[in-house]
Amino acid sequence: MKIKKSTKALAAAASLAMMATVGLSACGGSDSSETDANGKPVIRIALIKRSTQIEAKEMKLQKDLEAACDCTIKWDEILDTQWSQQSSTVLASGDVADITIWGYNSDNFAQYDYWEDLSDDLDQMPNVKAYFKAVPNAEKFGSDIDGHVWQVPSDYGNASGAKWSSGQNLMINKSWLEKLGLDVPKTWDDLTKVLTAFKNDDPNGNGEADEIPMLINQLGTAGFNWWDPFLLLNGTGLNTQVISTAGSKGIYVKDGKIGNFMITDNFRQVIEYYHSLIEKGLMPKDILTRDGSQNTADISNDGKTAKVGLIFGWNTGNFGDLKDQYESIEVPAAPGVSYEETTWEPQFEDIYNGACVKADLDEAHKTAALKVIDKWITPDMSMESYYGDLDTYISNEGDGKYNVLKFQDDLSTFGLADRGLTWVSDDMSVSGDEDKVLAEKDGKTYETQQSHIGDKDLIPAYVRLSAEDNTTVSNNNSNIFNYAMPLISTWIQDGGLTDDAWNEYVSTMKQQGVDENVKLWQKWYDKTMAQE
């Protein structure tokens, strides 16, 4: 069933489409009646992948899914580094793939009418129906406030390292601390002293002044991201949820009251602290403008001699062969903030963007697409999708137990990991996944700080705005982040954050719609909480 969406958003898309006709064939889009030589439906599936992941056509997964749907699958594989630009082109044209995995989110579903409402198709997908019954929050995640189901999300369940941590870690070189006789920093002042020692005292022992005390990731252009520099806000007592739809746009909640941290004194404090580190030579002067590959190269270096003291990242596995030198640490407290006030990104259900189906497919293609999705979330297919071919890279040990035989070769994975479609139910378990082991170990570091988060200090991932309000918020966010992010980067790298500059910034942010966004998020947060 196709649902009409916001005419305002669609009108904007139509105007963009006239300027965006190049490269669509690589992003999805298909003849909805295409068949193969045997007359079977051809289903085009768009995958948004990392460069280190295997091509889907090389996996046994394709044959297994084709057997289930009695169709031919053709893959459109797009690198995630290119998807941001290409998705704008696709959304402008409406030329989406028959199935897209991972590529679209609740904002897209609210603004465009390109996808099938699956709420009346669940009887044709018994595995999906069982999944939603077992994990109600998965159905909420894939739905809008009116009960339309726009996607079948993935849920990596108990096998997920992110469920046991937050997927966000602050990691320090413990070997350097031990060599220099330093304690783990508990405050920002402590951290500055530690980073200064990392710079001056040759902790890697090679006789060269090549240590980089701290690295942070570049700021996003349209919001806040995983492993974001502003995770340091948790040290000021303001809890972030940067990996959520709301938190990625600066939205937070404290005691049930919604705000935007981008105009708080806490936010200014983090900006000024980072600039002070650059002034002291404790982070590279071009940290927010240099190519991100430089950070990656510095973090792993030659695999023998560490160069970097502190980063935000996924887990200590980020450091490759140097991982044993590092450990996760609690976020240090800002000046005037007690330990009991510090927080950290919360643990979360690892439910994330999954599969959506193109609207208006003919009956044969729609039926085949639904069969693909329904088969994909079965236990064996989920594991095969995530880790690679069954019995080659992962084995089914029986009773819901799976064992990873070989996860990756160098940095290349044999499966699609979180860029495929997965449901790990509560009665399933996975052993042999070193990444999960590291995530669980690192995640325990933050249990106490996470316990400081109050019951009314979290925005559930399934809080949704109406289509109309979502369009308003999205339009405001475009203006907000186009204005704010370049300015914030300049303040961090080059300074210039005076009282007058800050007051002008806050005033401009309000003009761009920050307060309106807060009001709308408050409305839908309150409505959602009232139904709990």
N, C-alpha and C positions, 0 to 999 in steps of 0.2 A: 504494500500500500504506500503510495506516494503522498506526502503531506506538503501543502503549500507553505512556504516560509516567508520571511520578511521581504516585502517588495523593495524596501529601501536597500537592503544588502544585495538583492538580486539585480537591481538596477545598476548599482555600482559595479557588480561583476560583469554585467553586459558591456558597460563602457570600457572596462579594462580588456575584455576579450578582443576588442577590435585592435588592440595594440599588442596582443600576446598570442601569436599563432605559431611561434617557432618552437620546435622541440617537443611537441605534445606526444609524438609517437613513443618517446622514451619514458613518458610519465604515466602511461595508462591509456585509457580511451580505446574503444574497440567497436567493431561492428557487432551489435548485440545479437545478430543472427548468424554469425560466422560458424561454419561447420568444417570438420576435417574430411579427408577423402572417403571415410566410411559413413559420412552423414552425422557423425556425433558432434555435439556442441563443443565449441572451443571456448574455454574459460580463461580469460586473461587476469592474472593476479599480479598486482603491483606490490613489491617488497621494498621497504626502505631500510637499507643495510649499512653496516660498517664495511670499510674496505678490507678488513681482515676476515670476513666471513665467506664461506664456500658459496659457490653458485648453486642455486636451488636445483637446476637441471642436472647437476652431478649427484644429487642425493636420491636415495631409494624412496624418499618421501613422495616424489612426484608419481612414481608408478603406483604406490599404495593409494594415494588420493585419487588418481585416475581410475583405478579399479573400483573405488567406492562410488564415484560419480558417473561412471560410464561416459566419460568425456575426455577431451584432450586439454591439457593445461599448458599455457604459454606464460612465461614469466616476464614481467617488466621489472628489472632490478635497478634501483636508483640509490646512489650513495647518499647517506644522511647529510653529508656536507653540502650536497647539491639540492637537497629536498626543499629547503626553505624557499629558495628562489623558484624552483620548478613547481612547487605546490601552488604558488601564487598564480602561475600561468594556468595550471590545470583548473583551479577554482574559478579563474576568470572565464574560462571557456565552458566549464561543466563537463569536459571530456574525461571523466574518471574511468578507472578500470572496472571490470566486472566485480572483482573483489580487491580491496586494498587492505593490507595488513600494516598496522601501526601508524599509518600516515595521517589520520585525521582525528580530531578531538571534539569535545563537546561544543566549543566555540564554532567550529565548522558546521557541525550538525544543526546548530541553532540558526545559522545564517543562510544556509544553502539547501535546496531541495533536490540534491543529486542522488540521494541514497534511499534505499528501501526501508520502510518501517517494518521491522521484523516481529513486532508484537503479535501479529496474526499469523505468523509462519512457524511458531514454536512447535506446533503439533507435527510439523514435517521435520523437525530437528529434535528428536527425543533426547539425544545426549546433551544438547544445549539446554533443553527444558529441565533436565535433571541437574545440570550445573547451576542454573539459576535458582532452583529450589534449594540446593545445598549451600549456595553462596549468595544470599539475597543482595549483598552489597555489590556483587558483580553485575547483577541486573540493574541495580540503581545506577552504577557507574556508566552502563551502556545506554541509559534511558534519559529522557528529558522529564520535566516536571509534569507533563500531561500523560506520561506512561508510554510514549512511543519509544521503541527500542531501535536505536540507530546502529549499534555495533554489538558484537560478541567480544567482550574484552578478554585479555589473558589474565590468568591468576596463577602465579607460580607457587602459591601456598607455602606449606611447611618446608619445601625444598629451597626456598628463596633466602639468600643471605640478606637481602634488603628487609625481609620481614623481621629478622632478628637484630638487625641494626637499622639505621636509617638510610643506609647507602651513602652516607656522608661522614667522612672521617677527617680529623685534623691529625696529621702524622709527622712525627719528629724523628730525627736520627738519634736513637738512644745510644749508639756506639760513640757518637761525638759527645753526648752528655757525659757518659762514663769516663771517657778519656780526659775530659776537661774538668771532671769533678763537679759537675753541675746537676742541680735537681730539675725535675720537670717543672716548667713555669706554671705558676698558679694565677698570676695576675699579668696585666699588660706590661707593667713595669718589669716584672720578672722576664717576660718574653723578650723585651727589648734588650735586656742584659745578656740573655742567652744568645740571641741572634748576633749581638756585637761580638761575643766570644767566638761564635762560629766564623765570623768574618776575619777576626784578627789573630786567632791562636792556632791556625793550621790543624784543625781537628782531623782531616783526612791523612795527615802525615806525609804528604808528598813533597813538602817544601815549596809548594807554589801557592800563590794567593788566588786560587781558582774556586774557592768555596762560594756558593750562592746561599746566603742564610735562609731566605724565604722566597718562594714563588707563589703567585696567585694566578688564577685563570683570567683571561680577558672577560670584560663585561659583555653580556648579551646586548644586542641592539633593540630587542623587543621585549625584554623582561629579564628576570633572574633565573639562573640555571642550576643544575647539579654542580656541586663542588664550587659554589659561587663564593667570591671573596666576602660577600655580606653575610655569610654564615657567622662571621665574627659578631654580628648583632646579638647572638645568643649570650655572649659574654657581658652584654649590657643589661641583660634581664628581659630582652624582648625576643620571644620565641618566633623563629622563622618556620615557614613551610614552603621553601623555595621550589620544591619539586611538585607542588600541587598547582592546579589551575589558578587558584586565588593567590597563593603565596608568590608565584612566579611574577605576579604583577604588583607585588608590594603589599598585598592585602594580608592583614593579620587580625587576630581577635584576642582581646584581653578581658577577662571577666564578662564575656558575652558581648562586648562592645567592639565593633569592627573599626579598624583604622587602616591607614596606609603608612608603612614605616618610612617611605621615601621623604616624608616631610617632618620626621621626628628628630629630636635632638640626638637620639641614639644613632641615627643614620649619619648625621653630621660628624658625630664623634668617631665613627669608624673611618669615614673619609679622611679626617684629619690625622688619625693614627697611622693609616697607611702612608700618607704623604710624609709623615715624620720618619718612617722607616726608609723611604726612598731618599730623603735628605741625608740620612745617616749612612747611606750606601748599603743598606741591609736587604734591599730588593733592587733589581735592575731598573735603571731610569726609564727604560722603554717597556716596562713590564706589561702594560695594557695595549701596546701597539705593535710589539714584535710578533712575528709569526708563531702561532701556537706550537708548531713542530719543534721550535727551539726548547720550549719547556719539556716536551716529551723526551728529547735527546738529552737534556741536562739531567732529568730525573733518573734515567737508567744509565747514563754515561757509557762507560766501556764495560759495565757489568762487574768491575773489580774495585774501582775507586769511586766512592760517593762524592758528589759535588753539591748536593742540595740538602739543606737542613730541615725545612718544614714546608708542607703543602697541604691543601685540601684535596681529597680524592676518594676513590671507591673503597679501596682497602690497601694493605701493605703490599699486595701483589702488584700494585702500580710500579714498584721499584724493580721488578724482574729479579735478576740474580742477586740484587742487593737487598731484597726484602727483609732478610733477617736482621739487618741493621736498624730497622725502623719499628716504631710502635705507635698506636693511636693514643692520643692524650685528650683529656677533657679540655673544653675551651676555657682559656684563662679569663678571669674576671676583669672588667673594665674598672678604672678608678672610681671608688665610692660604691661599688657593687659587691655585695656579699656573695659568698659561694652559694648560699641557699637561694639567691635570686637568679643565678645563672641557669640556663636551659640548654637544650640541644634539639636539633631536628628530631621529631618523634619517630618511633617505630611505626610501621604502617603495613596494611595489607598490600601485598605486591600485586595489585590489580592495575593493569595499564592498558593502553589503547590496543585493540585487537582487530577484528575483521568487520568490515562493512561491505554491503552489497549495492551495486549500482541499481538505481530505480529504473523501472520500465523495461527490464529484460523480458524477452518472450518467455513463454512457459517452460520450454525445454532448457533454456539457459539459466533461468531462475532456479528451477528444480535442481539442476546440476550444481549451481553455486551453493545452494543450501546444503546439499549432500557433502560438498567439499568441506565446508565449515564444520558440519556435524561430525564428520569422520576425524577431522584434524584435532579436535579436543579430546578424543579418546586417549586412554593412558599410553598405549604404545606409540601412537602418532605424536602425542605431545612430547614424549621423551625423544623420539627420533627427530622431530623438528628442532628441539632445543640442542641436543648433543650430537646428532649425526646418526648414521645408519645403525639400526638395531642389530645386535650381535657382532658389530664391528667396533663401534665406539661406545655403545651402551648396551647393557644386557638386562633382560627381564629375569629376575631371580625368583619370581613367584610371590604371591601374597602381597602384591602392590609394592614390592621392593625392587629398586633398580640400582645398578652399579655402573658408574662411569669407567669405561675401560681406557679411553684416551680422549682427553678433552680438546687438546690443541697441539699443533706442531709449530714450534716457535710462537708466533702471535696469530697464526691462522687457525680458526675454529672449523670443526667439521660439521657443525650445525648452525642453525639460524639464531640460536640463543633467544634473547627477548625480542627479536625482530620477526619471529614466527608467531604461531598461535599455540597457546599452551594452557592446560588446566591440570594442576597437580592437586588432587583431592586430599582430604585429611587422612585417608587410609593409605596414601602413597608416601614413599620415602626414597631419597636418592643418596647413595654413598659414593665416595671417590671423587667428589667435586671439590677440588682444592680451593676454588674461589669461594664456595659456600663456607668452607671451614674457616678461611681467613675472615670472611664477613662476620661470622658468628663471634669469633675471637675479638675482632676489633669492636664489634657492636656492644659487647659487654662493658666497654669502657664508659659508655654514656648512660648506663642505666640509672645512676643516681641523679644526674642532671636532667634526664628525661622525666624523672619522678617529680621534679619541681614544676612541671607543666600542670596547670589546673584543669579541671573538667570543662571549664568554659573558655579554655585558651586554645582550642583546636577547631579548625574548620574541616568537617568531613569532606572527603574527596567527591562525594556524590551530591554536594550542594550545587544546584543548577540555577542559572538565571533564565528568565523567560526569553523567547526569541527576540522580542522587542528590546528588553533591557540589555540583553547580551550585545545587540547591535550598538546600542548607546555606549556601553562600557568599552567595546572593542574600538569604536571610533575615537573615544576619549583616550584610550591607551595608545593608539597610534600617535596622537599629538603629544601625549605625556612622554613617551619614551624617545620619540624623535628629538624632543627638546632636552630631556634630562640626561640621557646616557652620555652623549659627547661632553656635556658640561661636567658630569661626575668624573669621567675619565681624566679630564683636564685638571680638575681639582686634586685628584689623587697623584697624578704624575708631576704636575707643574706648580701646584699650589694655587693661591689666589682666593681661597675661601674665607672672605671677610664677613663680618656681621651684615654689612650692606648687601653683599653678594648673596648671602644665604636668604635674607629677607626678600630680596627680589625673586630668587628662585622659588621660595614657598608661595609667594604671591602669584607667580606665573603658573605654577603647578595647579593652583586652585582655579585659575582662569581656564586651564586646559581640561578641567573636569575631575580632579582628584576627589573633591568632596562629593560630587554626584555619584562617582563610582562607589565610594564608601557607603553612601546612602542606599544604593541599589543592592550591594552585597549584604548590607544589614537586613534589608527586607527579606531576601531569600534565605539567608542564614536563619532568621527568626522563624520563617515559615517551615523550614526543614526541621529545626529543633522542636517545634511545636508538635510535629508528627512522630517524634521519637518515642 
